[in-house]
């Protein structure tokens, strides 16, 4: 049986953790309880060290607070400092919202500037290519 991404197993009668349908528990909770005789409190979780929720080997499980667990799974975002191809304004965007992730040629600060940059490409390809090379100023994480 499953509960989301996690396996459920039949819980022994003396299991003190959360039971589903009155008789099943999360497999990783059971494995941890069987080894250490501890079930997570309300502010605790059992973390899968390798990230594989199906790997319930005791060496892959670690009891930690919800706060510690959130820090592990908090993903840093990548940002890009850009120079607009048309107006030359410097601005910052999340990388996933730029041409670097969308397989486009450039990113402008607005739709209006983007339209004008396309017009520039048709009128003066050399100037356009020069500005394209200056489009990405810096890539950084936060």
PyMOL commands that place a pseudoatom at each C-alpha (Angstrom):
pseudoatom trace, name=CA, resn=UNK, resi=1, chain=A, elem=C, hetatm=0, pos=[0.000, 0.000, 0.000]
pseudoatom trace, name=CA, resn=UNK, resi=2, chain=A, elem=C, hetatm=0, pos=[1.007, 3.602, -0.500]
pseudoatom trace, name=CA, resn=UNK, resi=3, chain=A, elem=C, hetatm=0, pos=[0.419, 7.005, 1.049]
pseudoatom trace, name=CA, resn=UNK, resi=4, chain=A, elem=C, hetatm=0, pos=[1.583, 9.458, -1.597]
pseudoatom trace, name=CA, resn=UNK, resi=5, chain=A, elem=C, hetatm=0, pos=[5.224, 8.627, -2.366]
pseudoatom trace, name=CA, resn=UNK, resi=6, chain=A, elem=C, hetatm=0, pos=[5.633, 6.530, 0.792]
pseudoatom trace, name=CA, resn=UNK, resi=7, chain=A, elem=C, hetatm=0, pos=[5.071, 2.818, 1.391]
pseudoatom trace, name=CA, resn=UNK, resi=8, chain=A, elem=C, hetatm=0, pos=[2.664, 1.684, 4.093]
pseudoatom trace, name=CA, resn=UNK, resi=9, chain=A, elem=C, hetatm=0, pos=[3.173, -1.522, 6.073]
pseudoatom trace, name=CA, resn=UNK, resi=10, chain=A, elem=C, hetatm=0, pos=[1.024, -3.286, 8.638]
pseudoatom trace, name=CA, resn=UNK, resi=11, chain=A, elem=C, hetatm=0, pos=[1.894, -1.799, 12.030]
pseudoatom trace, name=CA, resn=UNK, resi=12, chain=A, elem=C, hetatm=0, pos=[2.392, -4.037, 15.060]
pseudoatom trace, name=CA, resn=UNK, resi=13, chain=A, elem=C, hetatm=0, pos=[-0.071, -3.484, 17.886]
pseudoatom trace, name=CA, resn=UNK, resi=14, chain=A, elem=C, hetatm=0, pos=[2.585, -1.898, 20.123]
pseudoatom trace, name=CA, resn=UNK, resi=15, chain=A, elem=C, hetatm=0, pos=[3.607, 0.679, 17.461]
pseudoatom trace, name=CA, resn=UNK, resi=16, chain=A, elem=C, hetatm=0, pos=[3.031, 4.123, 19.020]
pseudoatom trace, name=CA, resn=UNK, resi=17, chain=A, elem=C, hetatm=0, pos=[3.220, 6.227, 15.846]
pseudoatom trace, name=CA, resn=UNK, resi=18, chain=A, elem=C, hetatm=0, pos=[0.519, 7.420, 13.466]
pseudoatom trace, name=CA, resn=UNK, resi=19, chain=A, elem=C, hetatm=0, pos=[-1.614, 4.635, 12.015]
pseudoatom trace, name=CA, resn=UNK, resi=20, chain=A, elem=C, hetatm=0, pos=[-3.600, 4.835, 8.808]
pseudoatom trace, name=CA, resn=UNK, resi=21, chain=A, elem=C, hetatm=0, pos=[-6.943, 3.016, 8.708]
pseudoatom trace, name=CA, resn=UNK, resi=22, chain=A, elem=C, hetatm=0, pos=[-6.077, 1.925, 12.231]
pseudoatom trace, name=CA, resn=UNK, resi=23, chain=A, elem=C, hetatm=0, pos=[-3.550, -0.700, 11.175]
pseudoatom trace, name=CA, resn=UNK, resi=24, chain=A, elem=C, hetatm=0, pos=[-0.956, 0.690, 8.727]
pseudoatom trace, name=CA, resn=UNK, resi=25, chain=A, elem=C, hetatm=0, pos=[2.048, 2.950, 9.255]
pseudoatom trace, name=CA, resn=UNK, resi=26, chain=A, elem=C, hetatm=0, pos=[4.669, 4.574, 7.058]
pseudoatom trace, name=CA, resn=UNK, resi=27, chain=A, elem=C, hetatm=0, pos=[7.378, 2.015, 6.351]
pseudoatom trace, name=CA, resn=UNK, resi=28, chain=A, elem=C, hetatm=0, pos=[10.253, 4.376, 7.145]
pseudoatom trace, name=CA, resn=UNK, resi=29, chain=A, elem=C, hetatm=0, pos=[8.629, 5.232, 10.505]
pseudoatom trace, name=CA, resn=UNK, resi=30, chain=A, elem=C, hetatm=0, pos=[8.303, 1.528, 11.290]
pseudoatom trace, name=CA, resn=UNK, resi=31, chain=A, elem=C, hetatm=0, pos=[11.930, 0.787, 10.312]
pseudoatom trace, name=CA, resn=UNK, resi=32, chain=A, elem=C, hetatm=0, pos=[13.192, 3.674, 12.467]
pseudoatom trace, name=CA, resn=UNK, resi=33, chain=A, elem=C, hetatm=0, pos=[10.943, 2.703, 15.396]
pseudoatom trace, name=CA, resn=UNK, resi=34, chain=A, elem=C, hetatm=0, pos=[12.038, -0.956, 15.165]
pseudoatom trace, name=CA, resn=UNK, resi=35, chain=A, elem=C, hetatm=0, pos=[15.711, 0.068, 15.391]
pseudoatom trace, name=CA, resn=UNK, resi=36, chain=A, elem=C, hetatm=0, pos=[15.559, 2.928, 17.918]
pseudoatom trace, name=CA, resn=UNK, resi=37, chain=A, elem=C, hetatm=0, pos=[12.124, 2.562, 19.589]
pseudoatom trace, name=CA, resn=UNK, resi=38, chain=A, elem=C, hetatm=0, pos=[11.382, 6.194, 18.751]
pseudoatom trace, name=CA, resn=UNK, resi=39, chain=A, elem=C, hetatm=0, pos=[8.571, 7.726, 16.675]
pseudoatom trace, name=CA, resn=UNK, resi=40, chain=A, elem=C, hetatm=0, pos=[8.756, 11.314, 15.434]
pseudoatom trace, name=CA, resn=UNK, resi=41, chain=A, elem=C, hetatm=0, pos=[7.079, 13.987, 17.552]
pseudoatom trace, name=CA, resn=UNK, resi=42, chain=A, elem=C, hetatm=0, pos=[4.871, 16.650, 15.948]
pseudoatom trace, name=CA, resn=UNK, resi=43, chain=A, elem=C, hetatm=0, pos=[7.880, 18.872, 15.216]
pseudoatom trace, name=CA, resn=UNK, resi=44, chain=A, elem=C, hetatm=0, pos=[10.046, 16.029, 13.837]
pseudoatom trace, name=CA, resn=UNK, resi=45, chain=A, elem=C, hetatm=0, pos=[10.362, 14.038, 10.620]
pseudoatom trace, name=CA, resn=UNK, resi=46, chain=A, elem=C, hetatm=0, pos=[12.338, 11.039, 9.450]
pseudoatom trace, name=CA, resn=UNK, resi=47, chain=A, elem=C, hetatm=0, pos=[14.470, 12.189, 6.523]
pseudoatom trace, name=CA, resn=UNK, resi=48, chain=A, elem=C, hetatm=0, pos=[15.594, 9.936, 3.644]
pseudoatom trace, name=CA, resn=UNK, resi=49, chain=A, elem=C, hetatm=0, pos=[19.273, 10.885, 3.363]
pseudoatom trace, name=CA, resn=UNK, resi=50, chain=A, elem=C, hetatm=0, pos=[19.667, 9.876, -0.306]
pseudoatom trace, name=CA, resn=UNK, resi=51, chain=A, elem=C, hetatm=0, pos=[16.360, 11.503, -1.299]
pseudoatom trace, name=CA, resn=UNK, resi=52, chain=A, elem=C, hetatm=0, pos=[14.862, 8.164, -2.386]
pseudoatom trace, name=CA, resn=UNK, resi=53, chain=A, elem=C, hetatm=0, pos=[11.601, 7.747, -0.472]
pseudoatom trace, name=CA, resn=UNK, resi=54, chain=A, elem=C, hetatm=0, pos=[11.566, 4.044, -1.349]
pseudoatom trace, name=CA, resn=UNK, resi=55, chain=A, elem=C, hetatm=0, pos=[14.964, 3.399, 0.272]
pseudoatom trace, name=CA, resn=UNK, resi=56, chain=A, elem=C, hetatm=0, pos=[13.930, 2.618, 3.843]
pseudoatom trace, name=CA, resn=UNK, resi=57, chain=A, elem=C, hetatm=0, pos=[17.232, 1.101, 4.915]
pseudoatom trace, name=CA, resn=UNK, resi=58, chain=A, elem=C, hetatm=0, pos=[17.964, 2.205, 8.496]
pseudoatom trace, name=CA, resn=UNK, resi=59, chain=A, elem=C, hetatm=0, pos=[21.285, 3.729, 7.353]
pseudoatom trace, name=CA, resn=UNK, resi=60, chain=A, elem=C, hetatm=0, pos=[19.326, 6.007, 4.993]
pseudoatom trace, name=CA, resn=UNK, resi=61, chain=A, elem=C, hetatm=0, pos=[16.994, 7.371, 7.691]
pseudoatom trace, name=CA, resn=UNK, resi=62, chain=A, elem=C, hetatm=0, pos=[17.657, 10.268, 10.042]
pseudoatom trace, name=CA, resn=UNK, resi=63, chain=A, elem=C, hetatm=0, pos=[15.385, 11.820, 12.662]
pseudoatom trace, name=CA, resn=UNK, resi=64, chain=A, elem=C, hetatm=0, pos=[15.429, 15.622, 12.577]
pseudoatom trace, name=CA, resn=UNK, resi=65, chain=A, elem=C, hetatm=0, pos=[13.284, 18.646, 13.345]
pseudoatom trace, name=CA, resn=UNK, resi=66, chain=A, elem=C, hetatm=0, pos=[10.965, 20.009, 10.674]
pseudoatom trace, name=CA, resn=UNK, resi=67, chain=A, elem=C, hetatm=0, pos=[13.090, 23.168, 10.638]
pseudoatom trace, name=CA, resn=UNK, resi=68, chain=A, elem=C, hetatm=0, pos=[16.316, 21.212, 9.941]
pseudoatom trace, name=CA, resn=UNK, resi=69, chain=A, elem=C, hetatm=0, pos=[14.496, 19.235, 7.250]
pseudoatom trace, name=CA, resn=UNK, resi=70, chain=A, elem=C, hetatm=0, pos=[13.208, 22.391, 5.553]
pseudoatom trace, name=CA, resn=UNK, resi=71, chain=A, elem=C, hetatm=0, pos=[16.757, 23.801, 5.390]
pseudoatom trace, name=CA, resn=UNK, resi=72, chain=A, elem=C, hetatm=0, pos=[17.978, 20.654, 3.635]
pseudoatom trace, name=CA, resn=UNK, resi=73, chain=A, elem=C, hetatm=0, pos=[15.271, 20.854, 0.999]
pseudoatom trace, name=CA, resn=UNK, resi=74, chain=A, elem=C, hetatm=0, pos=[15.347, 24.644, 0.575]
pseudoatom trace, name=CA, resn=UNK, resi=75, chain=A, elem=C, hetatm=0, pos=[16.580, 25.240, -2.929]
pseudoatom trace, name=CA, resn=UNK, resi=76, chain=A, elem=C, hetatm=0, pos=[18.730, 28.231, -3.708]
pseudoatom trace, name=CA, resn=UNK, resi=77, chain=A, elem=C, hetatm=0, pos=[17.443, 30.232, -6.632]
pseudoatom trace, name=CA, resn=UNK, resi=78, chain=A, elem=C, hetatm=0, pos=[19.696, 31.314, -9.471]
pseudoatom trace, name=CA, resn=UNK, resi=79, chain=A, elem=C, hetatm=0, pos=[19.403, 34.912, -10.609]
pseudoatom trace, name=CA, resn=UNK, resi=80, chain=A, elem=C, hetatm=0, pos=[20.810, 36.749, -13.601]
pseudoatom trace, name=CA, resn=UNK, resi=81, chain=A, elem=C, hetatm=0, pos=[21.800, 40.406, -13.744]
pseudoatom trace, name=CA, resn=UNK, resi=82, chain=A, elem=C, hetatm=0, pos=[21.033, 41.538, -17.288]
pseudoatom trace, name=CA, resn=UNK, resi=83, chain=A, elem=C, hetatm=0, pos=[21.537, 44.624, -19.421]
pseudoatom trace, name=CA, resn=UNK, resi=84, chain=A, elem=C, hetatm=0, pos=[18.513, 45.327, -21.604]
pseudoatom trace, name=CA, resn=UNK, resi=85, chain=A, elem=C, hetatm=0, pos=[19.356, 44.918, -25.290]
pseudoatom trace, name=CA, resn=UNK, resi=86, chain=A, elem=C, hetatm=0, pos=[17.308, 47.999, -26.217]
pseudoatom trace, name=CA, resn=UNK, resi=87, chain=A, elem=C, hetatm=0, pos=[17.337, 50.593, -23.390]
pseudoatom trace, name=CA, resn=UNK, resi=88, chain=A, elem=C, hetatm=0, pos=[20.560, 49.349, -21.679]
pseudoatom trace, name=CA, resn=UNK, resi=89, chain=A, elem=C, hetatm=0, pos=[18.876, 49.356, -18.251]
pseudoatom trace, name=CA, resn=UNK, resi=90, chain=A, elem=C, hetatm=0, pos=[20.430, 46.849, -15.806]
pseudoatom trace, name=CA, resn=UNK, resi=91, chain=A, elem=C, hetatm=0, pos=[17.869, 44.580, -14.105]
pseudoatom trace, name=CA, resn=UNK, resi=92, chain=A, elem=C, hetatm=0, pos=[17.687, 41.225, -12.296]
pseudoatom trace, name=CA, resn=UNK, resi=93, chain=A, elem=C, hetatm=0, pos=[15.520, 38.209, -13.109]
pseudoatom trace, name=CA, resn=UNK, resi=94, chain=A, elem=C, hetatm=0, pos=[15.312, 34.661, -11.876]
pseudoatom trace, name=CA, resn=UNK, resi=95, chain=A, elem=C, hetatm=0, pos=[17.293, 32.521, -14.341]
pseudoatom trace, name=CA, resn=UNK, resi=96, chain=A, elem=C, hetatm=0, pos=[14.260, 30.380, -15.170]
pseudoatom trace, name=CA, resn=UNK, resi=97, chain=A, elem=C, hetatm=0, pos=[12.538, 33.532, -16.489]
pseudoatom trace, name=CA, resn=UNK, resi=98, chain=A, elem=C, hetatm=0, pos=[15.343, 34.431, -18.906]
pseudoatom trace, name=CA, resn=UNK, resi=99, chain=A, elem=C, hetatm=0, pos=[16.559, 33.384, -22.323]
pseudoatom trace, name=CA, resn=UNK, resi=100, chain=A, elem=C, hetatm=0, pos=[19.188, 31.218, -20.612]
pseudoatom trace, name=CA, resn=UNK, resi=101, chain=A, elem=C, hetatm=0, pos=[16.459, 28.759, -19.588]
pseudoatom trace, name=CA, resn=UNK, resi=102, chain=A, elem=C, hetatm=0, pos=[13.993, 29.336, -22.396]
pseudoatom trace, name=CA, resn=UNK, resi=103, chain=A, elem=C, hetatm=0, pos=[16.450, 28.761, -25.258]
pseudoatom trace, name=CA, resn=UNK, resi=104, chain=A, elem=C, hetatm=0, pos=[15.925, 32.229, -26.679]
pseudoatom trace, name=CA, resn=UNK, resi=105, chain=A, elem=C, hetatm=0, pos=[18.495, 34.713, -27.952]
pseudoatom trace, name=CA, resn=UNK, resi=106, chain=A, elem=C, hetatm=0, pos=[18.157, 37.495, -25.373]
pseudoatom trace, name=CA, resn=UNK, resi=107, chain=A, elem=C, hetatm=0, pos=[16.124, 38.945, -22.474]
pseudoatom trace, name=CA, resn=UNK, resi=108, chain=A, elem=C, hetatm=0, pos=[14.911, 42.541, -22.298]
pseudoatom trace, name=CA, resn=UNK, resi=109, chain=A, elem=C, hetatm=0, pos=[13.479, 44.439, -19.343]
pseudoatom trace, name=CA, resn=UNK, resi=110, chain=A, elem=C, hetatm=0, pos=[10.012, 44.686, -20.921]
pseudoatom trace, name=CA, resn=UNK, resi=111, chain=A, elem=C, hetatm=0, pos=[7.925, 43.538, -23.882]
pseudoatom trace, name=CA, resn=UNK, resi=112, chain=A, elem=C, hetatm=0, pos=[8.209, 46.992, -25.423]
pseudoatom trace, name=CA, resn=UNK, resi=113, chain=A, elem=C, hetatm=0, pos=[12.010, 46.851, -25.316]
pseudoatom trace, name=CA, resn=UNK, resi=114, chain=A, elem=C, hetatm=0, pos=[11.936, 43.319, -26.694]
pseudoatom trace, name=CA, resn=UNK, resi=115, chain=A, elem=C, hetatm=0, pos=[9.905, 44.484, -29.712]
pseudoatom trace, name=CA, resn=UNK, resi=116, chain=A, elem=C, hetatm=0, pos=[12.309, 47.378, -30.276]
pseudoatom trace, name=CA, resn=UNK, resi=117, chain=A, elem=C, hetatm=0, pos=[15.305, 45.021, -29.979]
pseudoatom trace, name=CA, resn=UNK, resi=118, chain=A, elem=C, hetatm=0, pos=[13.824, 42.785, -32.682]
pseudoatom trace, name=CA, resn=UNK, resi=119, chain=A, elem=C, hetatm=0, pos=[13.401, 45.885, -34.854]
pseudoatom trace, name=CA, resn=UNK, resi=120, chain=A, elem=C, hetatm=0, pos=[17.056, 46.802, -34.148]
pseudoatom trace, name=CA, resn=UNK, resi=121, chain=A, elem=C, hetatm=0, pos=[18.082, 43.306, -35.283]
pseudoatom trace, name=CA, resn=UNK, resi=122, chain=A, elem=C, hetatm=0, pos=[16.396, 43.923, -38.644]
pseudoatom trace, name=CA, resn=UNK, resi=123, chain=A, elem=C, hetatm=0, pos=[17.902, 47.407, -39.072]
pseudoatom trace, name=CA, resn=UNK, resi=124, chain=A, elem=C, hetatm=0, pos=[21.436, 47.023, -37.662]
pseudoatom trace, name=CA, resn=UNK, resi=125, chain=A, elem=C, hetatm=0, pos=[22.536, 43.431, -37.075]
pseudoatom trace, name=CA, resn=UNK, resi=126, chain=A, elem=C, hetatm=0, pos=[26.055, 44.437, -35.975]
pseudoatom trace, name=CA, resn=UNK, resi=127, chain=A, elem=C, hetatm=0, pos=[24.793, 46.743, -33.207]
pseudoatom trace, name=CA, resn=UNK, resi=128, chain=A, elem=C, hetatm=0, pos=[22.240, 44.109, -32.194]
pseudoatom trace, name=CA, resn=UNK, resi=129, chain=A, elem=C, hetatm=0, pos=[24.937, 41.400, -31.907]
pseudoatom trace, name=CA, resn=UNK, resi=130, chain=A, elem=C, hetatm=0, pos=[27.146, 43.733, -29.856]
pseudoatom trace, name=CA, resn=UNK, resi=131, chain=A, elem=C, hetatm=0, pos=[24.283, 44.348, -27.420]
pseudoatom trace, name=CA, resn=UNK, resi=132, chain=A, elem=C, hetatm=0, pos=[23.467, 40.630, -27.245]
pseudoatom trace, name=CA, resn=UNK, resi=133, chain=A, elem=C, hetatm=0, pos=[27.025, 39.925, -26.057]
pseudoatom trace, name=CA, resn=UNK, resi=134, chain=A, elem=C, hetatm=0, pos=[26.512, 42.462, -23.236]
pseudoatom trace, name=CA, resn=UNK, resi=135, chain=A, elem=C, hetatm=0, pos=[23.068, 41.092, -22.240]
pseudoatom trace, name=CA, resn=UNK, resi=136, chain=A, elem=C, hetatm=0, pos=[24.261, 38.847, -19.372]
pseudoatom trace, name=CA, resn=UNK, resi=137, chain=A, elem=C, hetatm=0, pos=[26.163, 40.840, -16.752]
pseudoatom trace, name=CA, resn=UNK, resi=138, chain=A, elem=C, hetatm=0, pos=[26.303, 38.295, -13.893]
pseudoatom trace, name=CA, resn=UNK, resi=139, chain=A, elem=C, hetatm=0, pos=[24.785, 34.989, -12.742]
pseudoatom trace, name=CA, resn=UNK, resi=140, chain=A, elem=C, hetatm=0, pos=[24.427, 34.402, -8.987]
pseudoatom trace, name=CA, resn=UNK, resi=141, chain=A, elem=C, hetatm=0, pos=[22.566, 32.334, -6.381]
pseudoatom trace, name=CA, resn=UNK, resi=142, chain=A, elem=C, hetatm=0, pos=[20.565, 33.390, -3.335]
for i in range(1, 142): cmd.bond("trace and resi %d" % i, "trace and resi %d" % (i + 1))
show_as sticks, trace
zoom trace
